[in-house]
Every structure is written in C-alpha cells, then in structure tokens.
Amino acid sequence: MLAALVNHPHWFWLTLGGLLLIAEMLGTSGYLLWSGIAALTVGLVRWALPFSWETQGVLFALLTLAAAFLWYRWLAHRQQRQPDMHLNQRAQQMRGVSLTLSEGLVNGLGHVRIGDGSWRVQAESDLPAGTRVVVTGVEGVTLRIVPQEAPR
C-alpha cells in the first residue's frame, strides 16, 4: 500500500481532496472547501508533471492559502455591496419611512397605522394630524419620528 502511494502520489492528493470535500459537505461552513480544492489541484498537476513530495506539500499549502485569501476578499467585497439586512426585524426596517400622522401627537406620543398594524410613535414635540414625518430610529417597539422637511 505504501509503495503504491510512493509510486503514484497523485492518488494520495486526489483521495485527500475528495475526503476533505466530503467532510465539507457534512457542515464545516467552508473551512475544508479550499483545502479540498487545493488537494485536488495538486493531484491533477502531479498526475501531469512529476515533482517531489516536498514541492507537492508546498504547492498544497500555497494553493490553500491563496484560495482562502481570495475567498475572504470576495466575501468582504460582496458584503460591502449588500445593504444592511434586517430580516425578521420589522421595526428596524422602518427607518427612513415617510408617514402621515392620522392622529395628532399629545406630549410627543401617539400611534400611526402602517399597513395593517398600529405603531407607537414618539417625537420631540406635539404634531398635528396630517403632518408628514420620517422614522429616524427605533427604541423597543416605539418609532422615533421627526417632521419631514417640505420639498423646495
């Protein structure tokens, strides 16, 4: 068995790559993916070109590091392009929404209807019904609002 491995090292790398990819599918969240791809690449390159075990090991390490670094860079770039997600956080999704008050605010507090729900709102001062407001923040279940500036 060891003699076959020494005579055909590409099988070692292809087997290692396959095992790493199988382990990745069991749920390691991407940690073994790039090592598995690097091992498969070393196996394919070794199949075509003869070079020493030391060179194969160095190539495997460099490919793993390069792939992981490129993956990290791609993820960082991808996350910069995506807006801040507030999935299942309805109150957080309200920031920046323009509303019209159906009832006046008393002591800076009141309620506003959004869709099929009623939300508690708070402003710095009393506002009459019909005032256009913008949601600026959320404190618990209370939407912080300010009067919307009139368009010029």
DSSP file (Angstrom, degrees, kcal/mol; ACC not computed):
  #  RESIDUE AA STRUCTURE BP1 BP2  ACC     N-H-->O    O-->H-N    N-H-->O    O-->H-N    TCO  KAPPA ALPHA  PHI   PSI    X-CA   Y-CA   Z-CA
    1    1 A M     >        0   0    0      0, 0.0     4,-1.8     0, 0.0     5,-0.1   0.000 360.0 360.0 360.0 -46.8    0.0    0.0    0.0
    2    2 A L  H  >  +     0   0    0      1,-0.2     4,-2.2     2,-0.2     5,-0.2   0.863 360.0  54.4 -66.4 -35.6    2.8    2.4    0.9
    3    3 A A  H  > S+     0   0    0      2,-0.2     4,-2.5     1,-0.2    -1,-0.2   0.898 107.6  50.1 -64.9 -39.7    4.7    1.5   -2.2
    4    4 A A  H  > S+     0   0    0      1,-0.2     4,-1.9     2,-0.2    -1,-0.2   0.883 110.2  50.9 -65.0 -37.6    1.7    2.3   -4.4
    5    5 A L  H  < S+     0   0    0     -4,-1.8     7,-0.2     2,-0.2    -2,-0.2   0.895 112.1  46.1 -66.5 -40.4    1.3    5.7   -2.6
    6    6 A V  H  < S+     0   0    0     -4,-2.2    -2,-0.2     1,-0.2    -1,-0.2   0.890 116.2  45.4 -69.7 -39.2    5.0    6.5   -3.2
    7    7 A N  H  < S+     0   0    0     -4,-2.5    -2,-0.2     1,-0.2    -1,-0.2   0.771 126.4  29.3 -75.7 -25.8    4.8    5.4   -6.9
    8    8 A H    >X  +     0   0    0     -4,-1.9     3,-1.4    -5,-0.2     4,-0.6  -0.580  65.4 163.3-133.8  70.9    1.5    7.2   -7.5
    9    9 A P  H 3>  +     0   0    0      0, 0.0     4,-1.8     0, 0.0     3,-0.3   0.722  68.7  73.7 -66.3 -19.5    1.3   10.3   -5.2
   10   10 A H  H 3> S+     0   0    0      1,-0.2     4,-2.6     2,-0.2     5,-0.2   0.853  91.8  57.1 -63.3 -30.5   -1.4   11.8   -7.3
   11   11 A W  H <> S+     0   0    0     -3,-1.4     4,-2.4     2,-0.2    -1,-0.2   0.865 103.5  53.9 -66.0 -35.1   -3.8    9.2   -5.9
   12   12 A F  H  X S+     0   0    0     -4,-0.6     4,-2.8    -3,-0.3    -2,-0.2   0.954 112.4  42.8 -60.9 -49.0   -3.0   10.5   -2.4
   13   13 A W  H  X S+     0   0    0     -4,-1.8     4,-2.7     2,-0.2    -2,-0.2   0.887 114.8  49.1 -68.1 -39.6   -3.8   14.1   -3.3
   14   14 A L  H  X S+     0   0    0     -4,-2.6     4,-2.2     2,-0.2    -1,-0.2   0.903 114.3  46.1 -66.4 -39.7   -7.0   13.1   -5.2
   15   15 A T  H  X S+     0   0    0     -4,-2.4     4,-2.7     2,-0.2    -2,-0.2   0.927 113.3  48.9 -67.4 -45.0   -8.2   11.0   -2.3
   16   16 A L  H  X S+     0   0    0     -4,-2.8     4,-2.6    -5,-0.2     5,-0.2   0.927 111.8  49.6 -59.7 -45.2   -7.3   13.6    0.3
   17   17 A G  H  X S+     0   0    0     -4,-2.7     4,-2.2     1,-0.2    -1,-0.2   0.920 111.6  48.6 -60.8 -43.6   -9.1   16.3   -1.8
   18   18 A G  H  X S+     0   0    0     -4,-2.2     4,-2.3     2,-0.2    -2,-0.2   0.916 111.9  48.7 -62.9 -43.3  -12.2   14.0   -2.1
   19   19 A L  H  X S+     0   0    0     -4,-2.7     4,-2.6     1,-0.2    -2,-0.2   0.897 111.1  50.2 -64.1 -40.2  -12.2   13.3    1.7
   20   20 A L  H  X S+     0   0    0     -4,-2.6     4,-2.0     2,-0.2    -1,-0.2   0.898 111.5  48.3 -65.1 -39.5  -11.9   17.0    2.5
   21   21 A L  H  X S+     0   0    0     -4,-2.2     4,-1.8     2,-0.2    -2,-0.2   0.879 111.3  50.2 -68.8 -37.0  -14.8   17.9    0.2
   22   22 A I  H  X S+     0   0    0     -4,-2.3     4,-0.9     2,-0.2    -2,-0.2   0.929 110.8  49.2 -64.2 -44.2  -16.9   15.1    1.7
   23   23 A A  H >< S+     0   0    0     -4,-2.6     3,-0.6     1,-0.2     5,-0.2   0.873 107.9  55.6 -62.0 -36.0  -16.1   16.4    5.2
   24   24 A E  H >X S+     0   0    0     -4,-2.0     3,-1.8     1,-0.2     4,-1.0   0.892 102.2  56.0 -62.5 -40.1  -17.1   19.9    3.9
   25   25 A M  H 3< S+     0   0    0     -4,-1.8    -1,-0.2     1,-0.3    -2,-0.2   0.729  95.0  67.8 -66.4 -20.2  -20.5   18.6    2.9
   26   26 A L  T << S-     0   0    0     -4,-0.9    -1,-0.3    -3,-0.6    -2,-0.2   0.514 128.4 -84.4 -79.3  -3.8  -21.1   17.4    6.4
   27   27 A G  T <4 S+     0   0    0     -3,-1.8    -2,-0.2    -4,-0.2    -3,-0.1   0.862  75.6 142.9 112.9  44.6  -21.2   21.0    7.5
   28   28 A T    ><  -     0   0    0     -4,-1.0     3,-1.2    -5,-0.2    -4,-0.1   0.324  63.3-121.1 -95.4   9.7  -17.9   22.7    8.3
   29   29 A S  T 3  S-     0   0    0     -5,-0.4    -4,-0.1     1,-0.2    -5,-0.1   0.808  70.9 -47.6  61.2  35.2  -19.1   26.0    6.9
   30   30 A G  T 3> S+     0   0    0     -6,-0.2     4,-0.7     3,-0.0    -1,-0.2   0.374 106.2 116.2  95.9  -4.8  -16.4   26.4    4.2
   31   31 A Y  T <4 S+     0   0    0     -3,-1.2     4,-0.4     1,-0.2    -2,-0.1   0.865  85.8  33.1 -68.1 -35.5  -13.3   25.6    6.2
   32   32 A L  T  > S+     0   0    0      1,-0.1     4,-2.5     2,-0.1    -1,-0.2   0.555  97.6  85.3 -98.4  -8.5  -12.3   22.5    4.3
   33   33 A L  H  > S+     0   0    0      1,-0.2     4,-2.3     2,-0.2     5,-0.2   0.938  93.6  42.3 -58.7 -49.8  -13.6   23.5    0.9
   34   34 A W  H  X S+     0   0    0     -4,-0.7     4,-2.2     1,-0.2    -1,-0.2   0.835 113.7  51.3 -73.3 -32.2  -10.5   25.4   -0.2
   35   35 A S  H  > S+     0   0    0     -4,-0.4     4,-2.4     2,-0.2    -1,-0.2   0.901 111.1  49.9 -67.1 -39.8   -8.1   22.7    1.2
   36   36 A G  H  X S+     0   0    0     -4,-2.5     4,-2.3     2,-0.2    -2,-0.2   0.911 111.8  46.7 -63.9 -43.1  -10.0   20.1   -0.7
   37   37 A I  H  X S+     0   0    0     -4,-2.3     4,-2.3     2,-0.2    -1,-0.2   0.897 112.2  51.1 -66.1 -39.7   -9.8   22.0   -3.9
   38   38 A A  H  X S+     0   0    0     -4,-2.2     4,-2.5     2,-0.2    -2,-0.2   0.908 110.2  49.3 -63.4 -41.7   -6.1   22.7   -3.4
   39   39 A A  H  X S+     0   0    0     -4,-2.4     4,-2.4     2,-0.2    -2,-0.2   0.913 111.4  48.9 -64.7 -42.4   -5.5   18.9   -2.8
   40   40 A L  H  X S+     0   0    0     -4,-2.3     4,-2.4     2,-0.2    -1,-0.2   0.905 111.3  50.5 -62.4 -40.6   -7.4   18.0   -6.0
   41   41 A T  H  X S+     0   0    0     -4,-2.3     4,-2.7     2,-0.2     5,-0.2   0.922 110.3  48.7 -63.9 -44.3   -5.4   20.6   -7.9
   42   42 A V  H  X S+     0   0    0     -4,-2.5     4,-3.0     1,-0.2     5,-0.2   0.915 111.2  51.8 -61.5 -41.9   -2.1   19.3   -6.6
   43   43 A G  H  X S+     0   0    0     -4,-2.4     4,-1.7     2,-0.2    -2,-0.2   0.913 112.2  44.6 -61.1 -43.3   -3.3   15.7   -7.5
   44   44 A L  H  X S+     0   0    0     -4,-2.4     4,-1.3     2,-0.2    -2,-0.2   0.904 115.7  46.7 -68.6 -40.9   -4.1   16.8  -11.1
   45   45 A V  H  X S+     0   0    0     -4,-2.7     4,-3.0     1,-0.2     3,-0.3   0.913 112.4  50.5 -66.5 -41.2   -0.9   18.8  -11.5
   46   46 A R  H  < S+     0   0    0     -4,-3.0    -1,-0.2     1,-0.2    -2,-0.2   0.831 104.8  58.3 -66.3 -31.2    1.1   15.9  -10.1
   47   47 A W  H  < S+     0   0    0     -4,-1.7    -1,-0.2    -5,-0.2    -2,-0.2   0.874 116.4  34.3 -62.9 -37.4   -0.6   13.5  -12.5
   48   48 A A  H  < S+     0   0    0     -4,-1.3    -2,-0.2    -3,-0.3    -1,-0.2   0.833 125.6  35.3 -87.6 -35.4    0.7   15.6  -15.4
   49   49 A L  S  < S-     0   0    0     -4,-3.0     2,-0.4    -5,-0.1    -1,-0.2  -0.973  75.8-132.1-127.1 130.6    4.1   16.7  -14.0
   50   50 A P        +     0   0    0      0, 0.0     2,-0.3     0, 0.0    -3,-0.1  -0.674  40.3 147.3 -82.1 130.0    6.5   14.8  -11.8
   51   51 A F        -     0   0    0     -2,-0.4     5,-0.0    -5,-0.1    -2,-0.0  -0.970  46.3 -81.2-154.0 165.8    7.9   16.7   -8.8
   52   52 A S     >  -     0   0    0     -2,-0.3     4,-2.2     1,-0.1     5,-0.1  -0.037  34.8-112.1 -70.6 165.0    9.0   15.8   -5.3
   53   53 A W  H  > S+     0   0    0      1,-0.2     4,-2.5     2,-0.2     5,-0.2   0.865 118.4  55.4 -61.6 -37.0    6.8   15.3   -2.2
   54   54 A E  H  > S+     0   0    0      1,-0.2     4,-2.4     2,-0.2    -1,-0.2   0.927 108.7  46.8 -62.5 -43.9    8.2   18.5   -0.6
   55   55 A T  H  > S+     0   0    0      1,-0.2     4,-2.7     2,-0.2    -1,-0.2   0.889 111.1  52.6 -65.0 -39.0    7.2   20.5   -3.7
   56   56 A Q  H  X S+     0   0    0     -4,-2.2     4,-2.6     2,-0.2    -2,-0.2   0.918 109.9  48.3 -62.4 -43.1    3.8   18.9   -3.6
   57   57 A G  H  X S+     0   0    0     -4,-2.5     4,-2.4     2,-0.2    -2,-0.2   0.908 112.7  47.3 -64.0 -42.7    3.4   19.9    0.1
   58   58 A V  H  X S+     0   0    0     -4,-2.4     4,-2.7     2,-0.2     5,-0.2   0.914 112.3  50.2 -64.9 -42.4    4.5   23.5   -0.6
   59   59 A L  H  X S+     0   0    0     -4,-2.7     4,-2.7     2,-0.2     5,-0.2   0.913 110.4  50.5 -61.8 -42.8    2.1   23.7   -3.6
   60   60 A F  H  X S+     0   0    0     -4,-2.6     4,-2.4     2,-0.2    -2,-0.2   0.934 112.2  46.7 -59.9 -47.0   -0.7   22.4   -1.5
   61   61 A A  H  X S+     0   0    0     -4,-2.4     4,-2.4     2,-0.2    -2,-0.2   0.919 114.3  46.9 -63.1 -44.4   -0.1   24.9    1.3
   62   62 A L  H  X S+     0   0    0     -4,-2.7     4,-2.8     2,-0.2     5,-0.2   0.909 112.9  48.6 -65.7 -42.3    0.3   27.9   -1.1
   63   63 A L  H  X S+     0   0    0     -4,-2.7     4,-2.6    -5,-0.2     5,-0.2   0.897 111.7  50.2 -65.2 -39.4   -2.9   26.9   -3.0
   64   64 A T  H  X S+     0   0    0     -4,-2.4     4,-2.4    -5,-0.2    -2,-0.2   0.941 114.2  44.0 -62.8 -46.9   -4.8   26.6    0.2
   65   65 A L  H  X S+     0   0    0     -4,-2.4     4,-2.5     2,-0.2    -2,-0.2   0.916 115.1  48.5 -64.9 -43.2   -3.7   30.0    1.5
   66   66 A A  H  X S+     0   0    0     -4,-2.8     4,-2.6     2,-0.2     5,-0.2   0.926 113.4  46.7 -63.9 -44.7   -4.3   31.6   -1.9
   67   67 A A  H  X S+     0   0    0     -4,-2.6     4,-2.4    -5,-0.2    -2,-0.2   0.916 113.6  48.0 -64.7 -42.7   -7.8   30.2   -2.3
   68   68 A A  H  X S+     0   0    0     -4,-2.4     4,-2.4    -5,-0.2    -1,-0.2   0.902 113.0  48.7 -64.9 -40.6   -8.7   31.1    1.3
   69   69 A F  H  X S+     0   0    0     -4,-2.5     4,-2.5     2,-0.2    -2,-0.2   0.925 112.5  47.3 -64.8 -44.8   -7.4   34.6    0.9
   70   70 A L  H  X S+     0   0    0     -4,-2.6     4,-2.3     2,-0.2    -2,-0.2   0.892 112.1  50.7 -64.8 -38.9   -9.2   35.1   -2.4
   71   71 A W  H  X S+     0   0    0     -4,-2.4     4,-2.5    -5,-0.2    -1,-0.2   0.920 110.1  50.2 -63.1 -43.8  -12.4   33.7   -0.9
   72   72 A Y  H  X S+     0   0    0     -4,-2.4     4,-2.4     1,-0.2    -2,-0.2   0.919 111.3  48.4 -59.8 -45.2  -12.1   36.1    2.0
   73   73 A R  H  X S+     0   0    0     -4,-2.5     4,-2.3     2,-0.2    -1,-0.2   0.906 111.5  49.8 -62.8 -42.1  -11.6   39.1   -0.3
   74   74 A W  H  X S+     0   0    0     -4,-2.3     4,-2.4     2,-0.2    -2,-0.2   0.911 111.7  48.4 -64.1 -43.1  -14.6   38.1   -2.4
   75   75 A L  H  X S+     0   0    0     -4,-2.5     4,-2.5     2,-0.2    -2,-0.2   0.912 110.9  50.3 -63.8 -42.1  -16.8   37.8    0.7
   76   76 A A  H  X S+     0   0    0     -4,-2.4     4,-1.4     1,-0.2    -2,-0.2   0.913 113.0  46.4 -62.6 -42.0  -15.7   41.1    2.0
   77   77 A H  H  X S+     0   0    0     -4,-2.3     4,-1.2     1,-0.2    -1,-0.2   0.893 112.5  50.8 -66.2 -39.7  -16.4   42.8   -1.3
   78   78 A R  H  X S+     0   0    0     -4,-2.4     4,-1.0     1,-0.2    -2,-0.2   0.889 108.8  50.5 -66.4 -40.2  -19.8   41.0   -1.5
   79   79 A Q  H  < S+     0   0    0     -4,-2.5    -1,-0.2     1,-0.2    -2,-0.2   0.804 105.7  56.7 -70.3 -28.6  -20.8   42.1    2.0
   80   80 A Q  H  < S+     0   0    0     -4,-1.4    -1,-0.2     1,-0.2    -2,-0.2   0.846 106.7  50.1 -68.6 -33.0  -19.9   45.8    1.2
   81   81 A R  H  < S+     0   0    0     -4,-1.2    -1,-0.2    -3,-0.2    -2,-0.2   0.732  95.7  84.3 -78.8 -22.6  -22.3   45.8   -1.8
   82   82 A Q  S  < S-     0   0    0     -4,-1.0     3,-0.1    -3,-0.1     2,-0.0  -0.605  82.2-119.5 -85.0 139.0  -25.3   44.3    0.2
   83   83 A P        -     0   0    0      0, 0.0     2,-0.4     0, 0.0    -1,-0.1  -0.292  45.8 -79.1 -69.2 161.6  -27.5   46.7    2.2
   84   84 A D        -     0   0    0      1,-0.1     2,-0.4     2,-0.1    -5,-0.0  -0.480  54.3-140.7 -63.3 117.8  -27.8   46.3    5.9
   85   85 A M        +     0   0    0     -2,-0.4    -1,-0.1    -3,-0.1    -3,-0.0  -0.676  27.6 176.8 -90.1 133.1  -30.2   43.4    6.2
   86   86 A H    >   +     0   0    0     -2,-0.4     3,-2.0     4,-0.0     7,-0.2  -0.351  16.8 176.0-125.9  50.1  -32.9   43.4    8.9
   87   87 A L  T 3  S+     0   0    0      1,-0.3    -2,-0.0     5,-0.1     5,-0.0  -0.351  72.6   4.9 -60.0 132.1  -34.7   40.3    8.1
   88   88 A N  T 3  S+     0   0    0      1,-0.1    -1,-0.3    -2,-0.1     2,-0.3   0.693 105.3 104.2  64.3  21.4  -37.4   39.5   10.6
   89   89 A Q    X>  +     0   0    0     -3,-2.0     4,-1.4     1,-0.1     3,-0.6  -0.647  43.7 172.8-126.9  72.9  -36.8   42.8   12.4
   90   90 A R  H 3> S+     0   0    0      1,-0.3     4,-0.6    -2,-0.3     3,-0.3   0.846  74.3  55.0 -55.4 -41.3  -39.7   44.8   11.2
   91   91 A A  H >4 S+     0   0    0      1,-0.2     3,-1.2     2,-0.2     4,-0.3   0.904 106.8  51.3 -61.4 -40.4  -39.1   47.8   13.4
   92   92 A Q  H X4 S+     0   0    0     -3,-0.6     3,-1.0     1,-0.3    -1,-0.2   0.806 103.5  59.8 -66.1 -28.3  -35.5   48.1   12.1
   93   93 A Q  H 3< S+     0   0    0     -4,-1.4    -1,-0.3    -3,-0.3    -2,-0.2   0.648  91.5  71.2 -72.4 -14.4  -36.9   48.1    8.5
   94   94 A M  T X<  +     0   0    0     -3,-1.2     3,-2.3    -4,-0.6    41,-0.3   0.651  66.7 117.9 -78.5 -16.0  -39.0   51.2    9.3
   95   95 A R  T <  S+     0   0    0     -3,-1.0    41,-0.2    -4,-0.3     3,-0.1  -0.283  82.7  14.6 -57.1 131.4  -36.0   53.6    9.4
   96   96 A G  T 3  S+     0   0    0     39,-3.2    -1,-0.3     1,-0.3     2,-0.3   0.387  90.4 139.9  87.4  -3.6  -36.3   56.2    6.7
   97   97 A V    <   -     0   0    0     -3,-2.3    38,-2.2    38,-0.1     2,-0.4  -0.555  47.1-136.9 -76.7 135.4  -40.0   55.5    6.0
   98   98 A S  E     +A  134   0A   0     -2,-0.3     2,-0.3    36,-0.2    36,-0.2  -0.780  29.2 175.9 -92.4 136.0  -42.2   58.6    5.4
   99   99 A L  E     -A  133   0A   0     34,-3.0    34,-3.0    -2,-0.4     2,-0.5  -0.900  28.2-133.3-135.2 161.4  -45.6   58.6    7.1
  100  100 A T  E     -A  132   0A   0     -2,-0.3     2,-0.3    32,-0.2    32,-0.2  -0.986  29.4-123.6-116.3 127.3  -48.6   60.9    7.5
  101  101 A L        -     0   0    0     30,-2.4    29,-3.7    -2,-0.5    30,-0.1  -0.530  21.0-171.9 -71.2 126.6  -50.0   61.2   11.0
  102  102 A S  S    S+     0   0    0     -2,-0.3     2,-0.3     9,-0.3    -1,-0.2   0.698  77.8  34.9 -88.6 -22.1  -53.7   60.3   11.2
  103  103 A E  S    S-     0   0    0      8,-0.4    -1,-0.1    25,-0.1    27,-0.1  -0.952  92.7-107.8-127.6 149.6  -53.9   61.5   14.8
  104  104 A G        -     0   0    0     -2,-0.3     2,-0.4    25,-0.1     7,-0.2  -0.403  35.0-112.8 -72.5 154.0  -52.1   64.4   16.5
  105  105 A L        -     0   0    0     22,-3.0     2,-0.5     5,-0.1    22,-0.2  -0.730  24.3-157.0 -88.8 135.5  -49.4   63.6   19.0
  106  106 A V  B >  S-B  109   0A   0      3,-2.3     3,-1.8    -2,-0.4    19,-0.0  -0.965  80.4  -7.3-114.2 125.8  -50.0   64.5   22.6
  107  107 A N  T 3  S-     0   0    0     -2,-0.5    -1,-0.2     1,-0.3     3,-0.1   0.806 129.9 -61.8  57.3  30.8  -46.9   65.1   24.8
  108  108 A G  T 3  S+     0   0    0      1,-0.2    15,-2.7    -3,-0.2     2,-0.3   0.487 116.9 106.4  78.5   3.2  -44.9   63.9   21.8
  109  109 A L  E <   +BC 106 122A   0     -3,-1.8    -3,-2.3    13,-0.2     2,-0.3  -0.867  34.0 117.4-118.1 149.4  -46.6   60.4   21.8
  110  110 A G  E     - C   0 121A   0     11,-1.9    11,-2.9    -2,-0.3     2,-0.3  -0.962  48.7 -93.5-177.3-167.0  -49.1   58.8   19.6
  111  111 A H  E     - C   0 120A   0     -2,-0.3    -8,-0.4     9,-0.3     2,-0.3  -0.943  23.5-166.9-131.2 153.0  -49.9   56.0   17.2
  112  112 A V  E     - C   0 119A   0      7,-2.4     7,-3.1    -2,-0.3     2,-0.5  -0.992  22.2-123.9-138.2 145.2  -49.7   55.6   13.5
  113  113 A R  E     + C   0 118A   0     -2,-0.3     2,-0.5     5,-0.2     5,-0.2  -0.785  26.0 180.0 -92.7 129.2  -51.1   53.0   11.2
  114  114 A I  E >   - C   0 117A   0      3,-2.6     3,-2.1    -2,-0.5     2,-0.3  -0.971  64.6 -45.7-128.2 114.6  -48.6   51.2    8.9
  115  115 A G  T 3  S-     0   0    0     -2,-0.5    -2,-0.0     1,-0.3     0, 0.0  -0.489 123.6 -23.3  63.4-123.8  -50.1   48.6    6.7
  116  116 A D  T 3  S+     0   0    0     -2,-0.3     2,-0.3    -3,-0.1    -1,-0.3   0.221 124.9  79.9-103.5  13.8  -52.4   46.5    8.9
  117  117 A G  E <   -C  114   0A   0     -3,-2.1    -3,-2.6     2,-0.0     2,-0.5  -0.797  69.0-132.1-121.5 162.7  -50.7   47.4   12.1
  118  118 A S  E     -C  113   0A   0     -2,-0.3     2,-0.4    -5,-0.2    -5,-0.2  -0.953  23.3-165.0-113.3 130.7  -50.6   50.2   14.6
  119  119 A W  E     -C  112   0A   0     -7,-3.1    -7,-2.4    -2,-0.5     2,-0.3  -0.921  20.2-124.3-118.4 140.8  -47.2   51.5   15.8
  120  120 A R  E     -Cd 111 142A   0     21,-0.7    23,-2.9    -2,-0.4     2,-0.3  -0.657  33.2-166.4 -78.4 135.5  -46.4   53.7   18.8
  121  121 A V  E     -Cd 110 143A   0    -11,-2.9   -11,-1.9    -2,-0.3     2,-0.4  -0.915  10.3-164.4-125.9 153.3  -44.5   56.9   17.7
  122  122 A Q  E     +Cd 109 144A   0     21,-2.3    23,-2.6    -2,-0.3     2,-0.3  -0.999   8.8 176.4-139.3 134.6  -42.6   59.5   19.7
  123  123 A A        -     0   0    0    -15,-2.7    23,-0.1    -2,-0.4     4,-0.0  -0.812  43.0-108.7-128.2 170.0  -41.4   62.9   18.6
  124  124 A E  S    S+     0   0    0     21,-0.4     2,-0.3    -2,-0.3    22,-0.1   0.763  99.9  11.1 -71.0 -25.2  -39.7   65.8   20.4
  125  125 A S  S    S-     0   0    0    -17,-0.1     2,-0.1   -19,-0.0    -2,-0.1  -0.896  95.5 -73.3-145.1 172.2  -42.9   67.9   20.3
  126  126 A D        -     0   0    0     -2,-0.3   -20,-0.1   -22,-0.1    -2,-0.1  -0.443  45.7-166.5 -68.5 143.1  -46.6   67.7   19.7
  127  127 A L        -     0   0    0    -22,-0.2   -22,-3.0    -2,-0.1     3,-0.1  -0.992  17.1-121.2-132.6 141.1  -47.5   67.4   16.0
  128  128 A P    >   -     0   0    0      0, 0.0     3,-1.4     0, 0.0   -27,-0.2  -0.357  40.1 -86.2 -78.2 161.2  -51.0   67.9   14.4
  129  129 A A  T 3  S+     0   0    0      1,-0.2   -27,-0.2   -27,-0.1   -25,-0.1  -0.347 114.2  37.1 -60.7 145.5  -52.8   65.2   12.4
  130  130 A G  T 3  S+     0   0    0    -29,-3.7     2,-0.3     1,-0.3    -1,-0.2   0.355  81.3 139.8  91.0  -4.3  -51.8   65.2    8.7
  131  131 A T    <   -     0   0    0     -3,-1.4   -30,-2.4   -30,-0.1     2,-0.5  -0.542  53.0-128.6 -73.5 133.4  -48.2   66.1    9.4
  132  132 A R  E     +A  100   0A   0     -2,-0.3    16,-3.0   -32,-0.2     2,-0.3  -0.720  36.6 178.2 -81.1 128.9  -45.7   64.2    7.2
  133  133 A V  E     -AE  99 147A   0    -34,-3.0   -34,-3.0    -2,-0.5     2,-0.4  -0.869  22.8-140.6-130.2 162.4  -43.0   62.6    9.3
  134  134 A V  E     -AE  98 146A   0     12,-2.6    12,-1.8    -2,-0.3     2,-0.5  -0.982  22.6-122.3-124.7 136.4  -39.9   60.4    8.8
  135  135 A V  E     + E   0 145A   0    -38,-2.2   -39,-3.2    -2,-0.4    10,-0.3  -0.667  32.7 172.5 -77.8 123.2  -38.9   57.5   11.0
  136  136 A T  E     -     0   0A   0      8,-2.9     2,-0.3    -2,-0.5     9,-0.2   0.630  57.9 -13.1-106.9 -18.6  -35.4   58.1   12.3
  137  137 A G  E     - E   0 144A   0      7,-1.3     7,-2.6   -43,-0.1     2,-0.4  -0.982  55.7-119.5-169.6 176.4  -34.9   55.4   14.8
  138  138 A V  E     - E   0 143A   0     -2,-0.3     2,-0.5     5,-0.2     5,-0.2  -0.999  13.8-175.6-135.3 131.1  -36.4   52.6   16.9
  139  139 A E  E >  S- E   0 142A   0      3,-2.8     3,-2.0    -2,-0.4     2,-0.6  -0.900  71.1 -55.6-125.9 100.6  -36.5   52.2   20.7
  140  140 A G  T 3  S-     0   0    0     -2,-0.5   -49,-0.1     1,-0.3     0, 0.0  -0.572 121.1 -21.6  68.0-115.4  -38.0   48.9   21.6
  141  141 A V  T 3  S+     0   0    0     -2,-0.6   -21,-0.7    -3,-0.1     2,-0.5   0.212 118.5  99.4-109.2  13.0  -41.5   49.0   19.9
  142  142 A T  E <   -dE 120 139A   0     -3,-2.0    -3,-2.8   -23,-0.1     2,-0.5  -0.873  64.9-142.6-104.6 128.9  -41.6   52.8   19.6
  143  143 A L  E     -dE 121 138A   0    -23,-2.9   -21,-2.3    -2,-0.5     2,-0.5  -0.780  12.6-140.2 -89.3 127.1  -40.7   54.5   16.4
  144  144 A R  E     -dE 122 137A   0     -7,-2.6    -8,-2.9    -2,-0.5    -7,-1.3  -0.750  29.6-175.2 -84.6 130.3  -38.8   57.8   16.8
  145  145 A I  E     - E   0 135A   0    -23,-2.6   -21,-0.4    -2,-0.5   -10,-0.2  -0.888  19.3-168.6-128.9 156.6  -40.1   60.3   14.3
  146  146 A V  E     - E   0 134A   0    -12,-1.8   -12,-2.6    -2,-0.3     2,-0.1  -0.969  41.0 -91.0-135.9 152.3  -39.3   63.9   13.1
  147  147 A P  E     - E   0 133A   0      0, 0.0     2,-0.3     0, 0.0   -14,-0.3  -0.383  45.4-117.1 -62.4 140.0  -41.3   66.2   10.9
  148  148 A Q        -     0   0    0    -16,-3.0   -16,-0.2   -49,-0.2     2,-0.2  -0.605  28.5-114.3 -79.3 137.2  -40.4   65.8    7.2
  149  149 A E        -     0   0    0     -2,-0.3    -1,-0.1     1,-0.1     3,-0.1  -0.472  33.0-110.0 -70.7 140.8  -38.9   68.9    5.6
  150  150 A A        -     0   0    0     -2,-0.2    -1,-0.1     1,-0.1     2,-0.1  -0.462  38.4-103.3 -69.6 141.3  -41.1   70.4    2.9
  151  151 A P              0   0    0      0, 0.0    -1,-0.1     0, 0.0    -3,-0.0  -0.380 360.0 360.0 -66.3 144.3  -39.7   69.9   -0.7
  152  152 A R              0   0    0     -2,-0.1    -2,-0.0    -3,-0.1    -3,-0.0   0.423 360.0 360.0 -98.3 360.0  -38.1   73.1   -2.1
